[in-house]
Amino acid sequence: MEEIPIEAQREDNNDFLANPEVKKNYSLLQDIGVIEHIKSLNRDIRNYETLLTRGLDIFNRTTIDEIMDATVYQIYDQFVPVFIAFLWKPVQTKEDITIRAYKNCQPVDINLHVDNITPFEKFFRKYPLPINFELLAFQLSNDEALKPYLDIKTEIAVPILGPFGLYGIILIGNKNFDDGYNRDELYFLQQLMCFVSQAIKNLLHYEHSLRDVKTGLYNHGFFLTRLNEEILRTKRINYYSSIIVMDVDRFKNFNDTYGHLAGDRVLEHVAQVIKNGVREIDIPSRFGGEEFTVLLPDTDKHTVWNIAERLRLSIAGMKVPWDIPLPQVTISMGIYTFDGNAADINSIIRRADEALYISKERGRNRCTLWNPGVVDPHPDQGCSIEKLQIYTPIVEML
C-alpha cells in the first residue's frame, strides 16, 4: 500500500483520506488533481468559517457605532486600507447624511464634504454589490457628484440597501502595503458586507420604528414606554426624574400665513435645538402636532429648570431660513418632577400639561414648574416659582 505524505495527512486529516482505497491509490489521485482539489475545498471551508465568525461578530452588535467599529477591525485585519468611511441617513425620509471615518482603526475627521448619496441609488439598485469606485464613476459619469469621493482616493464602494432605498455607503480606500483588491478580496468584502449591511439595516429599521418621521425625535409611543419604565425605576431606587412638555407658541400662524411647509421647517429646527440641548440619556420626542416632550431621568427640579430655560432661550434665539423671513419662534414649557411616590403616567403628564397651560396664560415664551402650590419655594434658589417667572427674561414676539 502506498504511503501518504505526512504533510498531506496533517493538512487533510478527514474521512476521505482514511479510506483504505484512497491510501492505496494516493499517487494516482494526486496526479489527476483530486488531492489538490480536496485541499482547495478545505481552504474554502476554513475561509467560510472565518467569514462566518467575523460576520456574526458584526451582526450581534447592538448599536451603529459598535457595528462600525467591529467592521473596521475586520477589514483592517484583512486588508489594511488607507481609510474606511461610513455614510448613512439617520432619517430615511431626509437627504441629510452622517459621515464617520477611520484610519488605523481609529475614528478621524476626513476631508469629505457631501450633502446626500442620492446620485448612487439608481445604480446600486441595479448592481447591489461592492464595486471598484473608478468603475462606478465611469458608469455614473457625473463629475460634480463624484469629485469629493475621488479627491479622497476611494477604491471600493459598498452599498447598504433596504426596502426604502439606499440607506448608506461604505467607502474603502486603497491598501497601504499592496496593489489593488483582487477578485478573492472583493468576494470576501462582498460576503462580509452582507452581514454588515443587514446588521445596519436591522438597527435603522428599529430606530425608524421609534422615531417621528418629520423631526427625527422619538415618537409618542416610545416616550410613553420609557416614561413608564422610569416611573417604575424611581419606585425601586427612589430618586427624582422630570419631564418637560413644550408647545410652539402661535404655531397656527406659521401654517396659515406662510404655509404648511414653513410650519414643517419650524418644527424641524425646534426639534434639532431640543435634540442638541439635552443629554444622551434623555428622551426628546414629538408628542404630536407642535407639542414636544423630554423625559429627563435622574433629574431634580433645579436641574430640569436650568435645562428648560436653556432650551427656551436657544429656540427664541434661533433663525429659521425661509424664502420670506419668518417671525421669531418661541415655546412655552410645563415641567413636572416626580419620585417614587408618583401616582401614574397619566397624572404625571397631566400636571406637566397644567404647568404648560399656566405658561400660555401668563404670556407664552416661559417655563412653569408644577408644584402643589404656585408659590412653593423653588429648590435651592430661595424664591417662589411666581417670582422666578417674573425674573426670567421674556423675549417678546415680533
C-alpha positions in Angstrom: 0.0 0.0 0.0 1.3 3.4 -1.0 2.2 5.7 2.0 0.5 9.1 2.2 3.0 12.0 2.9 3.0 13.4 6.4 2.1 16.9 5.2 -1.0 15.6 3.4 -2.0 13.6 6.5 -1.7 16.7 8.7 -3.5 19.1 6.3 -6.2 16.8 5.0 -7.0 14.7 8.0 -10.5 13.6 7.1 -12.6 10.5 6.5 -11.8 10.6 2.8 -8.0 10.1 3.3 -8.7 7.5 6.0 -10.3 5.3 3.3 -8.0 2.3 2.5 -8.7 2.6 -1.2 -7.6 6.2 -1.2 -4.4 5.3 0.6 -3.8 2.5 -2.0 -4.2 5.0 -4.9 -2.9 8.1 -3.4 -0.4 8.8 -6.1 -2.9 8.4 -8.8 -5.4 10.7 -7.0 -2.6 13.3 -6.6 -1.6 13.1 -10.2 -5.2 13.7 -11.5 -5.7 16.6 -9.1 -8.2 15.1 -6.6 -5.9 15.7 -3.6 -5.3 19.3 -4.6 -9.0 19.8 -5.1 -9.7 18.5 -1.6 -7.0 20.9 -0.2 -8.7 23.7 -2.0 -12.1 22.7 -0.6 -10.7 22.6 2.9 -9.2 26.0 2.5 -12.6 27.3 1.3 -14.2 25.7 4.3 -11.8 27.4 6.7 -12.3 30.7 4.9 -16.0 30.5 5.2 -15.7 29.6 8.9 -13.6 32.7 9.4 -16.0 34.8 7.4 -19.0 33.4 9.4 -17.2 34.1 12.7 -16.4 37.6 11.7 -19.8 38.2 10.2 -21.6 37.0 13.3 -19.3 39.2 15.5 -20.6 42.2 13.5 -24.2 41.1 13.3 -24.5 40.6 17.0 -23.6 44.3 17.8 -26.4 46.4 19.2 -25.5 49.9 18.1 -24.5 51.5 14.9 -21.2 52.6 16.5 -20.4 49.1 17.6 -21.2 47.7 14.1 -18.9 50.3 12.5 -16.1 49.6 15.0 -16.3 45.8 14.5 -16.5 46.2 10.7 -13.4 48.4 10.7 -11.5 46.0 12.8 -12.3 43.0 10.5 -11.5 44.9 7.3 -8.2 46.3 8.7 -7.3 42.9 9.9 -7.7 41.5 6.3 -6.5 44.4 4.1 -5.1 47.4 6.0 -6.7 50.1 3.8 -5.7 53.7 4.0 -9.2 54.7 5.3 -12.7 53.4 5.8 -15.7 55.8 5.8 -19.4 55.2 6.6 -22.0 57.4 5.1 -25.7 56.8 6.1 -29.0 58.5 6.5 -30.1 58.8 10.2 -33.6 59.7 9.0 -34.5 57.8 5.9 -37.0 60.3 4.6 -34.4 63.1 4.6 -31.4 63.6 2.4 -29.1 64.6 5.3 -26.3 62.1 5.9 -23.9 61.3 8.7 -20.2 60.6 7.9 -17.8 58.6 10.1 -14.3 57.8 9.0 -11.4 55.6 10.3 -7.7 55.4 9.8 -5.7 52.7 11.5 -8.9 51.6 13.3 -9.3 55.0 14.9 -12.1 57.5 14.2 -10.8 60.5 12.4 -12.0 63.6 10.5 -11.9 63.1 6.8 -12.0 65.7 4.1 -15.2 64.5 2.6 -18.0 67.1 2.1 -21.1 65.7 0.6 -24.8 66.5 1.1 -26.5 63.3 0.0 -26.0 59.9 -1.6 -29.0 60.0 -3.9 -26.9 60.1 -7.1 -25.8 56.5 -6.3 -29.2 55.0 -5.5 -30.3 54.0 -9.0 -27.0 52.4 -9.8 -26.8 50.3 -6.6 -30.4 49.3 -7.0 -29.3 47.7 -10.3 -25.9 46.4 -9.1 -26.1 45.9 -5.3 -22.5 44.6 -4.8 -19.2 46.1 -3.7 -17.6 47.8 -6.7 -14.4 49.5 -7.7 -15.1 53.2 -7.5 -13.4 54.1 -10.8 -15.9 51.7 -12.5 -18.7 53.3 -10.6 -17.5 56.8 -11.6 -17.3 55.6 -15.3 -20.9 54.3 -15.1 -22.4 57.4 -13.5 -20.2 59.9 -15.3 -21.3 62.7 -13.0 -18.2 64.6 -12.2 -19.8 67.1 -9.8 -21.3 64.3 -7.6 -18.3 62.1 -7.7 -15.4 64.6 -7.2 -15.4 64.6 -3.4 -15.1 60.8 -3.3 -12.3 60.8 -6.0 -10.5 63.5 -4.0 -10.0 61.2 -1.1 -9.0 58.3 -3.4 -11.9 55.9 -2.7 -11.1 52.5 -4.0 -14.2 50.4 -3.2 -17.8 51.4 -2.6 -20.2 49.1 -0.8 -23.9 49.9 -0.8 -26.2 49.5 2.2 -29.6 48.9 0.6 -33.0 48.4 2.2 -36.7 48.4 1.2 -36.8 52.2 1.5 -33.8 52.8 -0.8 -30.1 53.4 -0.3 -29.5 53.6 3.4 -25.8 54.3 3.2 -22.5 53.6 1.5 -19.2 52.2 3.0 -16.1 53.7 1.3 -12.8 51.8 1.4 -9.5 53.4 0.4 -6.6 51.7 -1.4 -4.4 49.3 0.5 -1.4 50.6 2.5 1.1 47.9 1.5 -0.2 46.4 -1.7 -1.8 46.9 -5.1 -5.5 47.0 -5.8 -8.0 44.5 -4.5 -8.0 41.2 -6.3 -11.1 39.1 -7.2 -10.9 36.9 -4.0 -10.6 40.0 -1.8 -13.6 41.7 -3.5 -15.6 38.5 -2.9 -14.6 38.4 0.8 -15.7 42.0 1.1 -19.0 41.2 -0.7 -19.8 38.4 1.7 -18.7 40.3 4.8 -20.7 43.3 3.8 -23.8 41.1 3.6 -23.6 40.8 7.4 -22.7 44.5 7.9 -25.5 45.8 5.6 -28.1 43.6 7.3 -27.0 44.5 10.8 -27.1 48.2 10.0 -30.5 47.9 8.2 -31.9 46.0 11.2 -30.8 48.7 13.6 -32.0 51.5 11.3 -35.4 49.8 10.9 -35.7 49.5 14.7 -34.6 53.2 15.1 -37.1 54.3 12.5 -39.9 52.5 14.3 -39.2 54.6 17.4 -38.8 57.9 15.5 -41.1 60.6 14.3 -40.7 60.8 10.6 -40.8 64.6 10.3 -38.5 65.6 13.1 -36.3 62.6 13.8 -37.1 62.7 17.5 -38.6 59.8 19.3 -42.3 59.2 18.7 -45.1 59.5 21.3 -45.3 55.7 21.8 -41.6 55.3 22.7 -41.8 58.3 25.0 -44.7 56.7 27.0 -42.9 53.4 27.2 -39.7 55.0 28.6 -41.7 57.2 30.9 -43.5 54.2 32.4 -40.1 52.4 32.8 -38.7 55.5 34.5 -41.7 55.6 36.9 -41.0 52.0 37.9 -37.3 52.8 38.3 -37.9 55.7 40.6 -40.1 53.5 42.8 -37.3 51.0 43.1 -34.4 53.4 43.6 -36.2 56.4 45.0 -34.7 59.3 43.1 -36.1 62.3 41.1 -36.8 62.3 37.4 -38.5 65.0 35.4 -40.5 65.7 32.2 -40.9 68.8 30.1 -43.9 69.4 27.9 -43.4 72.2 25.4 -45.6 73.8 22.8 -44.6 76.1 19.9 -46.3 79.5 20.5 -48.9 80.6 18.0 -47.8 77.8 15.6 -51.1 78.0 13.7 -50.0 81.4 12.4 -46.9 79.9 10.7 -49.1 77.4 8.8 -51.9 79.9 8.0 -49.6 82.8 7.0 -46.6 81.1 5.5 -47.9 77.7 4.5 -47.5 74.2 6.0 -44.1 73.7 4.5 -42.9 76.7 6.5 -44.5 75.2 9.6 -42.7 71.9 9.0 -39.4 73.8 8.7 -40.1 75.4 12.1 -40.8 72.1 13.7 -37.6 70.6 12.3 -35.5 73.4 13.6 -37.1 73.3 17.0 -36.6 69.6 17.2 -32.9 70.0 16.3 -32.4 72.5 19.1 -34.1 70.2 21.6 -32.0 67.2 20.5 -28.8 69.2 20.7 -29.7 70.7 24.1 -30.4 67.6 26.1 -28.2 64.7 27.3 -27.7 61.3 25.7 -29.8 59.6 28.5 -32.7 62.0 27.9 -35.7 61.1 25.7 -36.7 64.0 23.4 -39.9 63.3 21.5 -42.6 64.8 19.4 -45.8 64.4 21.3 -48.0 65.4 18.4 -48.6 68.5 16.2 -46.4 71.3 17.5 -46.0 69.8 21.0 -42.8 68.2 22.2 -41.8 66.3 25.4 -38.5 65.5 27.0 -38.0 62.8 29.7 -35.0 63.5 31.9 -34.1 60.5 34.1 -32.4 61.2 37.4 -33.0 64.9 37.2 -34.3 67.1 40.1 -36.2 70.4 39.9 -33.2 72.7 40.0 -31.5 70.8 37.1 -34.6 70.5 34.9 -35.4 74.2 35.3 -31.9 75.1 34.1 -32.2 72.7 31.1 -35.7 74.0 30.2 -34.6 77.7 30.4 -31.6 76.9 28.2 -33.8 75.3 25.6 -36.3 78.2 25.7 -33.6 80.8 25.2 -31.9 78.7 22.4 -35.2 78.4 20.5 -36.1 82.1 21.0 -32.7 83.0 19.5 -32.7 80.6 16.5 -33.2 81.7 12.9 -35.3 79.5 10.6 -34.3 80.0 7.0 -37.2 80.6 4.6 -37.9 82.4 1.4 -39.8 85.0 3.4 -38.4 86.0 6.8 -40.3 84.2 9.5 -41.3 85.6 12.8 -39.3 84.7 15.9 -40.1 81.2 17.1 -40.8 80.8 20.9 -42.0 78.0 23.0 -43.9 77.6 26.3 -43.0 74.9 28.8 -44.5 72.9 31.6 -42.3 71.0 33.9 -43.0 68.3 36.4 -40.6 66.4 38.7 -41.5 63.1 40.2 -40.1 60.5 42.5 -41.0 57.0 43.8 -44.3 58.4 45.1 -45.6 59.3 41.7 -49.1 58.1 41.1 -49.1 57.0 37.5 -48.2 58.1 33.9 -51.4 59.9 33.3 -51.1 62.1 36.4 -47.5 63.0 35.6 -48.4 64.1 32.1 -51.5 65.9 33.3 -49.5 68.0 35.8 -46.9 68.9 33.2 -49.7 70.0 30.9 -51.3 72.1 33.7 -47.9 73.9 34.1 -47.7 74.4 30.3 -51.2 75.9 30.4 -50.1 78.4 33.0 -47.1 79.4 30.8 -49.5 80.0 27.9 -51.9 82.0 30.1 -49.1 84.2 31.5 -47.9 85.4 28.1 -46.1 82.5 26.5 -42.3 82.1 26.0 -41.7 81.0 29.5 -41.4 77.9 31.8 -43.7 76.9 34.6 -42.7 74.3 37.2 -45.7 72.4 38.6 -45.9 72.2 42.4 -48.8 71.7 44.8 -48.8 75.5 45.4 -47.9 78.2 42.9 -45.7 80.0 45.4 -43.9 76.9 46.8 -40.2 77.6 47.0 -38.2 76.6 44.0 -35.4 74.2 45.2 -32.0 75.8 46.1 -33.0 79.2 44.9 -34.9 80.7 47.8 -37.7 82.2 45.8 -41.1 81.2 44.6 -42.0 79.9 41.1 -44.1 83.0 40.7 -41.0 85.2 41.3 -38.8 83.0 39.1 -41.2 83.6 36.2 -41.2 87.4 36.8 -37.4 87.4 36.9 -37.0 85.1 33.9 -36.1 87.2 30.8 -39.0 87.2 28.4 -38.3 87.7 24.7 -41.3 89.4 23.1 -42.9 88.0 19.9 -42.2 90.2 16.9 
